[in-house]
Each structure stands twice: as C-alpha cells, then as structure tokens.
Amino acid sequence: MRLLEAASFGEGVRTALQPNPNDAAWTTILPRTVLIHSHARLTNSSALSHLMATDYDVIAPLLVRQNKYWSNFWGSASGFAPAVAAQALADADRLGYMRSPDYYEIVERHQTGVWTVPVVFGAVVLSERVHDTLKEAAQDLAEGEAGWFYGMAALAAHLRHAGSLVRVTNEHRFGHMINTDAYDASHLHPDMYLAQDNPAEWEAVYLHEEYNQFRELGDMEDCTDVYRVPALSARFAREMIEECENLGEWSNGQHTDNRLKGGYEPVPTQDIHFEQIGFKDTWQHFLRTYLGPVANHHYMGYHIQGRTTLDFVVRYRPDKQSFLRPHHDASTVTLNVALNQGGVDYQGGGTHFLRQNCTIKDAPPGWGTLSPGRLTHYHEGLKTTAGTRYILVSFIDQV
C-alpha cells in the first residue's frame, strides 16, 4: 500500500473500539466508534485515549496540513458556552461556509480548547449515544456515491438534525493531515515527489537516517574541502534508479544535447535529467531545506540559493560509457550521491580528485559527497569494469 493511499468514507474505516475491562485506564470509557481516514496521522500515542476519555457525543482532534493552515474542521467555530453552542447548532448550515474570526489562533494553538463546528473530518470519535444516527447516515450514503468529505458532511447533517453537537479540540497536539493534492499516480513512486507537501512522512522514508549527524560524519581529512553527506535513504536511491529506468530515455553521451540551452554539453554523460522525470521542484526543495544547512556548516558563510543548472542521474556501464574524463563542474558546489553499492552492484568506478590526490569509491547508497565546483577540484569518473553504476549529480548555484 502506498503511503498516501486514500480510503473512501464507508470502506472499512468504521471501527468499534470496546474498553478493556482489565485496563484501569479504560474503566470509565463508554464504547466508542472511531472514524479515521487515511489522510489523518495521529502521531500522539495518547490521542485516542484523550478523545475517548471525554463524554462528548462527537469529538475530533484538530489536524492541520504541515506548514499550512488547511485543517480538518469546516465552517465557523463557536465556544462551548451552552447558549453559543445552541445557536451554532441552529445556524450550522449558514456557519458551514464561514471562517472563524479566530481561525488562525485555533490552528496555531494560540487558543486551546473545545469548539462546536458544522463539520469535522479526518479522525472522529463518536459515543454510543449517536450510533443509531451513524447507522442512518451510513445507510443513506450506501444508496449513492459520495467522497469522503461529503460523507462526513452528510454525517454531520444527520447529527445536527438529531440534536447532537459536533466538536473539535486542540487541547493536545494530536497529529496532522497529509496532503495528496500533488499526488501523481503517473509516477512509479509518487510518494517520493511529496517532500514539500508531507515533510514528516517524506523524511521518515527518504531522508537518510543519519542526516542529523552530518556535522560529525562529514569530514574527510585526506580530501581537502570535500565532505561526506548522509543525504538520502537507501530506499530513495533504489526508487530513483527505478524511476529513471522506468522512463528509459537515457542520453547517448554525445556533445550534442537538445535538452540543454544552446544544445551543447562540454563533458557529456549518459544520463536522465530531473526535468524528464518531473523531479526538479522536489529536488530544489531538498537542496534549500536539507542540503542548505550542510553546505553552510562545511563552507562557512555560503548559503545555497537553490539555483541548479543540471540535476541528473548518470549510468556507467563497461559496454556503454564507463568513465568520465577530468573536468571542472559548472557550479559553486556539486553534490554527488551514490545510488547503488560499489563492489556489489558494480566493480570499479569512483571519483578521483586530481589536485587533492584522493579517491572516493564504494560509498553506500544514499551517501553523497559535497565538493567545490570550479577552479580547485578538477576530477574524473573512474572506469566501471563490471555491472552498472548509478549516481545522482547536482550542479548547485552556477558561477
């Protein structure tokens, strides 16, 4: 199952949770029904305990898309004063299309509490008192086709007509909503493209597990101004190779290259550019967000602007292009990331810096090297003698 695979309302998402009589923490909790959509991420391990410990008919945790103001409640929120709540119930249809004047304060948790709202979705806990209403709503929805949001709106309408209030709480940090707006199933691995939309999920899968230790792991004493970077996970490396091979449009390694402005490549490789697989925007976000701190640490005073002239995957084979002659890169700094394992997937290969007289080879998949581009770090790609070597190369901030 893909990370962001959606589940429609009514398709196996209604789960009745019964209290465990042997667990003292559950002895006062009534039976509950929990509706959880696959877009909801409850990262607080106590989220359901907090929600189920309340005596509300309908209660939802506040969930917000990461780095956005898009939340899981719809319409104007009202404080829990009984008179205000009654008015909210009476005016629910009208309030459903109004934004709360304190919406941003609620979403940012500058105000914390419980609010009555017209519609909630994503994750909802319902008491046994509204089970009959839930069944009626499910029966109505089963008779026609409805998306998950419309299903929750219909349920909220049934609850309002039955006199039950719908509430949302931000008294705790419960989790967040994932964003599938940019999910593109035409890619072989769509989740790899969603670093900006769902950073927590993306980092957990695609960022290298040792990324936050780059300060301790980066120095290479025998290779001046070249640094190791625990950049990307082994899964990222594997899926990037698969994306490129799935496209299959490798260049021929000739100087003439219509993909480039001017149509000429002075140091050609057999490669696929990120524009060809639609990865350019995601990659530039990676450079600004994750490589920026690395570059600033190792090259004091330098801040990545995120301008890239070339971002591509190179494929070296003994029967095709097996090496690359000495050259400089058209960049301020260059990132070179291993995508498969030297000595296992291929033999030979590696990068040799001539002036520094040092060679980097057999880096684990996902590990990169960061080096200056122009003038000082003249380098070559050593011959691959067996198998296929894949590397990701990024020319950062052209000079």
Summary of the structure (lengths in Angstrom):
residues: 399
radius of gyration: 27.0
end to end distance: 43.7
largest distance: 79.6
contacts: 1245
relative contact order: 0.11
helix: 28%
strand: 25%
